[in-house]
Amino acid sequence: MKLAFILDPLDSLKAYKDSSVAMMRAAAARGHEIWAIQRAALTWRDACVAARAQRLKVGADNTAWCAVVEEAVLPLTAYDAVLMRQDPPFDFEYVAATWLLERAEAEGARIWNKPRSIRDHSEKVAIAEFPQFIPTTLIARDPADIHAFIDELGDVILKPLDGMGGSSIFRVLKDDPNRNVIVETLTNFGVRSIMAQRYLPAITQGDKRILLIAGEPVPYCLARIPKPGETRGNLATGGKGVARPLLGRDREIAETLGPILWARGLLIVGLDVIGDCLTEINVTSPTCFAEIAQQTRFDAAAMLVDALERECRA
């Protein structure tokens, strides 16, 4: 197959832990052709979405993990599959890219995750579809509503709807002397909606990343355990990743959501679960493939390539 990955700049990727690199390596090991596209290179003209792309030779060396062997401007229909794997921020340019990718789909390109589904699934707000699995949650912009929520629950997490990697997440107690300024800052004085959730003490045991591939759960999750003094388990904030078998409530959540999300064209999904509660549904560029493989020998990237081969044959 000829596979294109829409990525962040290649020199910014940390090959030893980057999930997109793991996917490219797994595909290259089976003889598939690997191409890289920068989101800024997408264009539309004369009823065709195209992009300047680089064909890569992908290797195992984490220092020099790829080499560019060819450059070309190609329509997205030239590839057997295109994987949108660029990290947020989910800003206007990200939305514009989904519009272009949707046009490419109309021309016959196979694109995952499906552009419309990426655009329609807020990684924070999407949990509202599954209230049976989530903690007590408020989505609001009026500071009065948020303060009432803090007063009611006494211990909450506040976070922006467009953040990633644990950025701008605050734990706020009822008697926190900084609560006013935190709410003012996050809501920009009431003009930006945010999410508030009941604080879950189970965070000390890890914020679990559960991967879904074509609706099927990877049999291991990665519990991201906060470092001392932190309430965030994100690896980007210093959390420690510990792979665990997918059991009990975690498997129940994964098996319930998997078929629903896959029916919407979400090939790769990362669920975040703290204790027994679903807290986020990540669809832009879910990670933790490499950490799970390193600790368990289960190759989620190979599972993804299996799914791509199956879908492209179909």
N, C-alpha and C positions, 0 to 999 in steps of 0.2 A: 504494500500500500504506500501511497504518497500522503504523508501526514504533515499538516501545518500547525504550528503552535503560535498563538498570539501571546507574546510574553513581555515582561519588563526587559530593559536592556540586558543583553547577555552577560556583560561584565559585572552586572550587579547581582547575579544569581550565585548563591553559595551552594556549589555543587554537592557538597557532602551531606546536605540536609534538604535541598530544594526538591519538592514533590514533582514539579514539571520536569526537572532534569532526570529524576528517577523514571518518569514515564517515557521520556525520549530514549533513555538508555535501554529500557525494556523493549521498546519498539524496534530500535536499531539492532538489538541482539537477534531479532527474528528476521532481519533483512529488510525492514521497512525504511523508506526514504524519509528523512527528517528535514523539515524546513521551519525557519523561524521568521516571524513577522512582528514588527513593531506596530502598535495600535495607530500611531500617527501616520503610518504609511498607507492606511486604507483610503481608497478613492472610489468614486462612482462617476462613470462617464459612459454615454452611449449604451445605457441599459446594462452596464457591466460593473460589478464591484471587483476591484483588483487591488494588488498591493505589491510593493517591492519586497522580495523575500530572499533569504539566504539559506542555501542548502548546507546542512551541517554534517560533518563527520564527528560522531559522538564517541567519546572514550571513557575509560574508567578513572583516569587521573583527575583528581579533584582540583588541581591547580590549573591545568590546561585541559578542561574537560571537553572542549569542542574546537573544531577548526572549520572555517568557512571555505567551502570548495566551489561554490557557484553563487552568483547573484542573478536574479531575474525578476521582471515584473510579470506577474501571472494573475489571471482571474481566479477567484476562490473556487470556482467550479473545476479547476485543474487538479484539485486535491481530492483524495478519497474521503478525507475527513479534516475538519478544521476544529481545533480546540482553543476556546477562548480562556486564557489562563492569566490574564493580567490582574494584578492586585488593585484594590481600590486605592485612592478615594473614588467613591461612586458619585462623580460629579457630572456636569453637563457633557463633557467630552466622552465620558464612559457611556452615557445614554446615547450620544450621537453615534458611537461605535456600534451599539446594539441596533440602531436603525439601519446602518449600512449592512450589518451582518444579516439582518432580516431580509433586506433586498437580495443579498447573495443567496439566501435560502430560497427565495422565490425564483431565482435563476437556476436552482438545482443543486446548490452546494449543501453538503451535510455538515452542520455546525453543532458542536456541543461545548458547553451547555447551551440549550436553545436560547437565542437572543431575547425573545419576548419573555421567556421565563426568568432569565437573569434580571431583566428590567422590572418585571412584575413582582418578584420576590425580594422584598426588603429583608435583609439577613436578620434584622431585629424583629420587625413587625410580623413576619411570616408565622411566628409561633402562635399568634392570636387565632390561627385556624385550628389549633389543637389544644384547646383550653384544659382538656383532661390531663395533660402532661406538664403544664407549666406552673411556676410559682405565682403567688399573688403579684399581679403586674398592672402598672398604669402607664399609658401613653398619653402625654398631655404637653401643653406648652404654657398654660396659665400657671404662674408661680403659686397662686393660692391653692390650686388643685394638688400640686406637688407637695407643698408644705402640709396640707391636710393628710396626704398619704404618709409622709414621714411621721407626723404626729400619731397617726393611727397604728402604724407598725413598729415605730421606735427604732428600727435598724434596717436601712435599705441600701440598695445599690442604685446609683444614677449613672446613666451613660447616654451619649449621643446616638442617634439612629444611623449615622453614617461613619462611625468609627471602626477601626480594625486593630488587631494586635494588642488589645487592652488599653488603647489610648483614650485619655480623658474619662476614665471610669473612676467613680468616687464611691466610697462607702461613707454613708452619712447617718449618724445617730441623732436621736431626737434632741439631745442637749448639745450637739456639736456647735461651737461658737462660730464656725465658718459656714454654716448651712445656707445662710442668706446669699453670701457671695458665690457659693458653689452653684446654687440654683440660678442666680442671675447670670453667671458666666455661661453655664450650659445652655440655658434657654435664650441667651442674648436679650435679657430683660423681657421675656415673654413672646418673642417672635419666632422661636425655633422649637419644634417638638422634640421631646426626649423620652427615654424609657426609664421608669423606676420599677424596681423589683424588690420583693422581700429578700433580705440577706439570708443566704443559705450557709449555715455553719459547716455543712459537708464540703465546702470549698477546700478545707484543710486536707481532705482526702483526694482532692484533684478535680479539676474541670475537665471532664472526659470528652475527647474528640472521637466521635463514631463516624466512620466512613461508609457511605453507600455508593455502590458502583452498579449502574443499570438496575437500581432498585434493590440490590442484594447487599446485606451488610458484610463488611470485612469482619472476620471472626475475632479480631482483637481491636480494642480501643486504646487510645493513649491518654492516660490520666496526667494532666499537667498540674503539678503540685506547686503552690506558691512558695517562694523563698521566704525565710523568716521576716516577719514584719510587713508582709504584703498580703493583700486580699485578692490579687489577680494571679491566675495560674498561667497566663499566656507565656509561651516560650520567649516571645519578644520582650517580656518584662522580667526575664530571669527565672521563669518557672522550670521545674525539672520534669521531663517527660518519662513516664513509666508505663510500659505496655501491659495490658491486662486482657484476659479472655472476655469476650462479650457475653454477659450472662444476665439473667433475671430481668429487671425493669429496663435496663439498657437495651437488651435484645428486643423486648416488647415494643419499646419506642421505635427502634430501627425497623422492625418488621411491619409495624403499622404505617409508618411514613414512607418507607421505601417504595412500594408500588405506586402510591399516590404521586410522589415527586417524579418518579421515572416516567409515568404516563404524561407528564408535562415536559418531557425532553430534558430533564435534569440528570445527566449521565453521572456526574460526580458531585456528591453532596457531603458536607461535613456538619454533623449534628453536634451541638455542645450540650452536655448534660452534667449538672451538678447534683450529687445525691440522686434523687429520683425525679428530678425536674429538668425538662427541656428548656434551655435558655436562649439558644440561637439556632438558625438554620443557614449555614454558609453555602453559597452557590457560586460565588465569583471565582475563587481560586483556592479551594480547600487543600489543606496541607496535612502533614504528619505521616505521609507515605514512607519516607526514609526512616524515621524513628521506629515505626512499627516493624519494618523489615529488619533493621539492625538488631532489634531486641528479640524478635520471635522467629525470624527466617520466613515469615509469611510475606510474599511479594504482592502487595496490593497493586503495584504498577503493572505487573504481569496480568493480574485479574482485569485491570482496565484494558490492556491490549487485547485480551480475550474478547471483552465486550465490544471493542471497536471492530475487530475482525468479524465477529458475528453480525454486527449491525450493518457493516459495509457489504457483506455477502448477501444480506437480506435485501 
